[in-house]
Amino acid sequence: MSDTLTMKSQSLAMLGGTPVGEVVYSKFPHFSERAIERVGEVLRQGKAVGLGRFHSPEIAEAEATISRYHGGREVLACGSGHAALQGALAGLEICSGDEVITTPYTWGASTSCILHQNAIPVFVDIDREKGLIDPEQIEAAITPRTRAILAVHLFGQPANLMRLRAIADRHGLALIEDGSQAHGAKIGGVGVGDVGDAAGFSCMGGKVLPTTEAGYLVTPKKEVFWKAAMIGQHMGRAPEADFPDELRTWADSLVYTYRVTPLNAVLLTEQFGRIEAWVAERRRHAALFRSLIAEAKFVRMPDYATDEEPVYHLLTMIFDEDAAGVSRNTFAAAIKAEGMLAFGYVPSPIPDWPRLHWQDYRGPRVSWMRALEQAGVDYRNMALPNCRWRVANSIETRFDFVDPQEKMVNRMAEIIHKVEANIDALRGHEHRVGVETPARR
């Protein structure tokens, strides 16, 4: 009996059968004994507050370590990735009605950092293959108020930085990168974060480079660094030797508290010593998984050009709803019942979210509504066909395989093949419960 026939004889777990088994990941985040000992020493010394490099050698060390990783760029360690992104915008003096072209398909912090500057997000569609901002859509969205493009390297996939840089330069715009899920990703041999005028990275415990809760900004421009510091940690940075004299007039405590702690500064330093090995393991396991599901009929990984090097923060897969004859949600539920996490990371296009609709919003007051109203933007009912298609046809799963886990990757593939082998049973299930599917629309 073939493997397919064997799988067909095994009922799906969501229909009462026995699950394949739980997919167990590497212990991650993982902290070395050296990192734990160093954090312990910081606590023993009572170093709880991070006011910048002058006051904290731990922060100085972390920023120097990250700068080396990013080719000597200026680095501002922050309390979160959102803080880093808002700092990037502030450092570029983007605020108060300025327009920022960005993606509708991402985590909300990539948009809220714009809103928190009273700037205006301008959403353009994505490419279906990877779910990243489509450079072809950008120039039509540029107006006299446009100041920047904010690209997100979603799921650890590098956006097309060379195309985006060329567009930004042609129109005199800043390019901002959100590399929160993409430490170590490259395109054309260049690392993410190393092309934009500024970039923000998250280093919370669930990211490719994990601490507890932290982030950092990188920029090639010292003036962007200092203006970013002014919004979130200026007073503690003022004693630093290279603080610009021309900014001292504006030195005060009207800031967001976006500082990094010495504890997380130590973790940043220590984790950067391990990131290359972690990224290599993620890539090795992704290549194995790709080979194991090469014959799958309804699920596939995105295709990447030879110069694109993702890091697989989450593993994103494209589901062919029309061919499967069942909805993405039902297919994902079947995968989950077999023991593998499966979900749609982006629930809906961000411009659909009610807290952006000043015209009919009735919820708790938020700071950005007046700016959106004054700009006259209307995000309701935006077309965004590629974004909507990907929301309906994307399946994500956790992919924290940072040490040898071939058995688990094989289990993931086995689950995919088992669910596909029993697709007729899934179609029957949806018919019985009345789920609307492509065949019945």
N, C-alpha and C positions, 0 to 999 in steps of 0.2 A: 504494500500500500504506500502511495506517495505521501510526502509530508503534507501536501494540500488536502488529500483525502483524510489523513489522520486528523488534521485540524478541523475539518468539517464534521468529523464524528465527535468532536469535543464541543459541548454547548458553551456559549458565551457566559461568562460569569454574571453579567447583568440580566441574563435570562435563566439563571438558576444553575449554571454549570460551575465547574471548579476553576478558579483563576490561575493564570500562569504563575503568578508569584510577584511579590513586591519588588520593585526596582529600588535598590538601596544605593545611596550615593557615598562618595568619599566623605570623610569627616571634614566639613568645610563650613565656615572658615576655620582654618587651622593656624594656631600660633605656636611657634617654636618655644622650647624651654628657655632659650636666650631672651626671646621677646617677653615672655612671662616674668622672667627674673628682672629684666630692665624695668618693666612696668611696676613690679613690686618695689624696686629701689626708688622709683619716682614717688610712690605712695609713702614709703618710709621716710623720705625727705620732706614730705608735706608739700610737694609741688603740684598744686591743684589748678592754678590759673595760668593760662597762656596769653601773655601780652605782647608776644612778638619775639624777634630774634635777639634783641638787646637784653631782654629779661630772661629768656629761656633758651639755653643751648640745645635743648631737645628739638625746639621748633627750628632753630638755625640748621641743625643737622638734617632734619626732615626736608626742609626746603632745598638745601644743597643736594641731597640725594635725588629728589624728584627732578631738579634742574638738570642734573647729569643725564637722567633717563630721557629727558626731553631736549637734549642737545644744547643745553646752556640757556634755555629760556628762563625768564623771570617766573618765580613760583610764589603764590600766596596760599598758604595752608589755611583751610576754613573748617567750619563746623559741619558742613554738609555739601553735597553736590549742588543743591538749590542755591545755597549761599555763594558758591563759586560762580554759578551762572548769572545770578543777579549782580555779583561783583564785576563780571565781565561786561555786562551792559552798562553798569555805572562807570566802570573804568573807561569806556568808550563814550561816555556822556550821552547815552541813549536813554531818553525819558520823555515825559510830558507830551504825548501825542505823536512821537516819532513812530514810524511803522517798521516792523520787523517781519520779514517773510520767513515762514517756518512751516513745519509739517503738522498735519492734523492727526497723524498716526504715531502716537508716542505716549509716554507717561506724562501726567499733567504738569510736573515741575518744569518741563521744557517750555511750557506756555505760561505758567504762573510767574516765572521769573520776569517775563516781559510785562505782565499785568502789574506786578509789584513795583515796576518803574513808571507806572502810568503811561506806558507805551502801548502800541496797538498791534496785536498779532494779526498777520495777514496770512491766511492759510492757502497753500497750493497743494495740488494732488501729488501722489506718490507713484513710484513704479510698482507694479504688481508683484514682480519677482521677489524683491527683497523687502518691500515696504518702506523704502527710504525716499526722502524728498527727491522729486524728479527735476533735474536741472532744466529740462525742456519747458517746464511750466512757470519758471521764475520770472523771466524778463517781461512777460505780459502783465505781471502783477506789480511791477515797479512803478511808483508814482514820485512826484517831487518830495513827498514826505518820507519816502523809504530811506532808512539809514543802515540797515543791516540784513544779512541772511543768517538765520540760526539753523544749522543742520544737526540732526541727531543720528549718531551711529548706533542705531537700534539693534538689540540682541547681539551686540559685538560685531556687527557688519559695518565696514567702513563706507561712508557715503562717498560720492564721486568728488573728492576734494579738488582735483585739478580743474574740473569743469566749473565747480562752484567758485574757486578762486578766480578763474578767468572772468566769470560773470561779475563778481564783486569788483574786480579791478576795472573792468570796462565801464561800470556805472558809478564808480567812486563810493562803493559800499563797504562796510566792515563785514568780515566773515567770522562768525562765532561757531565754535564746535561744542556740542554736548557729547563728551566721551564717557559718560557715566557708566555705560555698559561695555566699554570697548578698550580698556587698558591693553596695550600691546597689539591691537589691530593695525594693519598696514594696507596701504594702496599705493601701487607704483613704488614700493620700497620705502615709503614715507609713513611714519607713525601718525595715528590720529592725535590731534592736539598740536601738531607741529606745522600746520599750514595756516590756520586761522589767525586773525588779529588777537583773538583771545579764545580760550577753551576752558570749560568747566568739567570736572570729574567728580563723581561720587565715590566714596570709599567706605560706605556703610557695610555692615556685616554680610550682606547678600551679594556683593559685587565681585568682579574678577579680582580686584585688589581690595581685600576686606580689612577694615579695622573694626571698631564698634559703630561709631557714627562720625564721619569726617568727609572732607573733600578737599579739592585744591583747584586753583586757577593757574593756568600757564599763559604767558603772553610774550611776544618778542619785544614789547615796548615797555620801557621802564615807567613812562608816564601813565600807562594803563594800569600797571601794578599799583602805583601809589594812589591813583584815584579810586581804584577798587578797594584798597586798604582803608581809604577815608570813609567809605560807606559802612564798613563792618568791624573795623578794629583799629581805627586811626590813632586814638590816643596812646595806645600801647606801642605803636610803631614810630611815633614821633622822635624818640631818642636815637633811632637807628642812624648810622653815620651818613647814609646817602638820602635821607629824607629831603625832598626838594624845598629850598627856601621859599620859592614862589607859592607853595601851598600852605606855609605856616600861618598865614593870615586867616585861613579857613579852618584852623585846628580847633575842634571842640568835641563835645560828646554827643552830638546829634547823629548817632550811628545805630545801625542794627548790631546786635551782639552775635557776630558770626565768627568768633574766635575758635581756634582749635585748642584742645587741651594738651598739656605735655604728655599725658598718657597716650593719646592717639597719635601725637607726633612721633613718639617712640615706635608705635606700631607701624606707622607709615614707613619709617626708615627700615624696620626689620622686614616688612612684607615685600618691599621693593627688591630685596635680595633674593626673593623666591619666585617672583612673578614669571620669569622666563620659563622656568620648569613647569609651572602650573599651566601656562598658555600652551606649551608644547603638548602636554597631556590632553588638554581639551581638544586640540586639533587632531591628535592621533586617534582619539576615541570618535570624533566626528567623522573622520575618514572611514573608520571601521563601520560605523552605523550607516553611512551612505552606501557602502558596498553591500551591506546586508539587506538593505531595503531597495536595492536597484531594480528588482523585479516586481515591486509593489505596484498595484494598479491605480490606487486612489490617493496615495500619499507620497510626497517626494520632498527632498531638501531643495532649497534654492540653488540655482547654478551660479557659480562665481567665475569671473575672468581669472586668467593665470596670475595677474598682478594684484588680486584681491585676497587678503589674508585675514579672515574673520577670527574671532577668539571664542565664539560660542558661549556667551554669558548665559543666555537661554538658547535652546535649540528650537528654531522656528521651522515649521513644515507647511507645505502648501497642500491643501486637501481639495480634491476634485469632486465637488458636491454633485455636479451634473452626472458624471460617470458613475459615482457610487449610488446615486438614487436615494440617498439619505442625507439628512442635515448634518452639518459640522458638529452641532451640539450632541446629537445622538451618537455619532461616530466617536467623539471625544469621551463621552460617558462610557462607552463600551471599552475603550482603552483604559480608562481610569479604573473600571471594575476589575480588569485583569491584573492591576497592580502598578500601573505607570501613570504618573501625573500627566494630565492633558487639559489644556485650557486655552482660551483666547485671551491673550495678554491685554489687548486694546478692546474694550467693550463696545465702543462706538466712536465715530469721528469726534474729536474734541469740539469742533464748532457746534455740534448738536447739544452740548451740555448746557442745561438751563442757566447756570450761573454766568453765562456769557450773553444771555438774551435780555438786555436792558429794557427792551420794548414791553415785555410782559412778565418780568421777574417779580416774584412776591416773597422770596425767601429772606433770610437774614441779610442785612446790609453788608456789602463788601466794598473794598476801597476802589476797585477799578471801574465800577459801573458808570460813574460820571464821565470818566475819560472815554469809555466806549460810546456813551451817548453823545458827547461833544464831537466825537469823530464821525458819528452817524453810521457806524458799521452795522451790518445786519448779517449775522452768522446763520440765521434760520434757513433751513432748506438749501444749503449749499449742495451742489451736485456731487463733486468729488467721487466719480465713479470707481476709480481704482482703489481708493481708500475704503469705500463701502464694500467692494468685492473682497478685499483682503480681510476686513473684519469678519466677513461671513465664511471665508475659506482658509483661515490660518489656524494652525494648532501649534501651541508652544508647550514645551516641557522643560523641566529643570535639567541642567547638564553639568553639575559640579563633579566631574570626574577628573581629579587632579593627581591620582595615583592609579596604578594598574587596576582596571575594572572591566576587563573584556567580558567577563561573565555577565555583568549587568547590561552591557551594551547588547550582547546577544539576546538577553531576555527582552529588552526593549523591541528588538527586531522581531522576536518570536511573537510578542503581543500584537504588533502591527499585522503580521501575516495571519495570525489566528482570527483577528477581527475581520480582515478582508476575506478570508476563506468562508466566513459565516455571514457575508453581506446580505444574502437572501433572508436570513433570519432577522437581521436588523430591519430590512425593508418591511417584512411582515409585522414586526413589532411597531414600527411607526404607523403602519396602516391601521393596526388595531387600536392604537391610542389616539389616532387622528392628527398626527403631526403633519404639517404641510411640508412637502418635499418638492424638489424640482419636477419630478414626474407628475405631481398632482396640482401644480400651479396653473 
